[in-house]
């Protein structure tokens, strides 16, 4: 196992009951993106085979292909980590654990972009199809938050609002014993 220290966290999708099925409906994954602006940390990630990618503007946007800089003008590198929710033998995998500095569990749905922490990964080698050298797979295992930016969902403009509800119970009718409006079952 490897421990990646002081990572900036984005797009945490680690709800134990709701792994992300967007890319694989049969085996959804728990996911997190880690980022850094530190060249030394990027080199550490490279050495572990994580292959950090420069964060650039999306296709079709004004800054397409250009580095997305932080507020203080630094380049950012990202690595997407994930863990499958079903193991090779078909059993349920243990979810990604998220804790605070006191090792107390944190609700994964409360972790917002820009949180920072330590990330534990499991790595193993695998044969790459058509290549002599082996590849390295990295599996997200756990996150310890150092700085917890609480995620608060945006209020939608089409959300329901709280209001009173009127409930009307039907009056008992002839042959209706319980007042639900349906005739009583015939007796035998």
N, C-alpha and C positions, 0 to 999 in steps of 0.2 A: 504494500500500500504506500501511497505517496500523500504527503500533506502539502497543499498549496497555501501558503500564508498570505494574508492581507490582500485578498482578491476583491475587486469591486463586482457586485452581483447585479444581474439584470435578468428579467424574464423568468423568474422562478415559477416553475410549474411542478410542484412537489406534493400536491394534495394526495394523501394516501388513497383516498376513495376515488379520485378522478385523475388518473394519469392522462397525458395528452395523446389522443388518438388521431390527430390531424395527419400524421404521416404513416401510421401503421394501425389500422383498426383491430387487427387480430392480436397485436402485442403492443399496447400503448406504452409510452415512456414517461418517466419523471425527468425533468430537464432543468438546467440552469446555464446561464451564460456568465462567464467570468471575463473581466476586462482589466487591463493594466495600461498605464502610461510609462511605467518604469522599464527602461531597456534591459536592466539586469534581470528583472523578473521575466521579461519576454524570453531572454536567453535561457533561463531555468526551464520555462515551459517548452522551448525548442528542444532542450536536452532530454526532456521526458517524452518527446515524440508527440506533443500535443498540437503542433502545427498552428500557432497563433496566426490570425489573419488581421490585416490592417482594416480598421473600421472605415468604410468609405460610403459616399452617397449612393443611394439606390438608383437603378436604371430608370430613366425617364424624369428624374428630379433635376433641378437646376445645378446641384453640386455632384452630379453623377460621376462616379469614379474618383472623386477627390476625397482626400482624408477628412474625416469628421473630427474636428479639434475640440478639446475640452474648453471650458470657459477661460482657462489660463493659457490656451494656445498649444497644448500638447497633443501629439498623435496618440491614438488608442488602438490596442490590439485586443482581439476577442477570441475566446475558445468556447464552443458549445459542448456541454457535457450532458450525458443522459444515462439512464438506467432502464432497462426493459422491465415491465411489470410481471412478465411470465418467464420462468427459467427454461432452459433447453429441455428439461424433463417434463415440462408442462405444469409444474407447480407454481403457486403465486410467490413472487419474489418479495423480500422485505422492502418496504418503502424507504425512500431517502429520509434520513433523520435530520431534523433541524433543531439546534439548541442555542441557548444564549451563553454568555461567559460563565455562568454558574452551572452550566450543563443541564438547565431546565428546558423541557420541550417548548418549542415555539410553533404557533400555528403557521404552516407554510403559506397559507393564503394572505397572511399579514405582512409578508416580506416584500417591500417595494424596491423599485430600481434605485440604484445608488447605495444600497446597503453594502457593508463590507464585512468580510469574515475569512475564516480559514475553510478550505474545501478538501475533504478526504476523497481520494479516488483509488480504485483498484485497477491495476494494469496487468495485461497478459499479452503474450505474443501469439500471433496466428499466421498461418500460411497465406500469402497473398497470391491470388490466382495469376499464373503466368509470370511470376517474379521469383527470383532466387532468395532475396532477403525476406525476412519475416516482418510483418506489420505489428504495430503495438496498438491494442485497443485500451481505452480508458473508460472506466465505469464510475459514474457519480455515486458516492456512498453516503456522505454526510456533510453537513455545513454547520459551522459554529459561528454565530454572528458576533462581531465586535461592535458594529454600528448598525442598528436596526432602524431603517427608514420604513415607517409603517405605511402600508399600502391602503389607500382609501379609494374604493371604486368611485368613478365619476357618476354623478346623478344623470340618468338619462332623461331626455325631455319627453319621452313617451311612457314614463313609469306611472304605475297606479299611485294614487294618493290615499291616505287613510280617510275613511268616512264611515258614517253609521250604515248598518245593514238592517233592513226590516225583514223579519222572518215571520211568515204566516203559516200557521198549522191549520190544515183543513178540519172543518167540523165533522164529527162522525155522521155518517149517512146510514140509511136503513140497511141492515145486514152488514155494517162495517163495525167490527168490534173494537178496533184499535185506533181509529181516527186517521188512518193513512190514506183514505179515499178509495182504497181497493176493497172489493167485496170480500167478506169472510169466506174462508174455505168451507166447502160443504162438509157437513159431518157425515160420517159413515156408520 
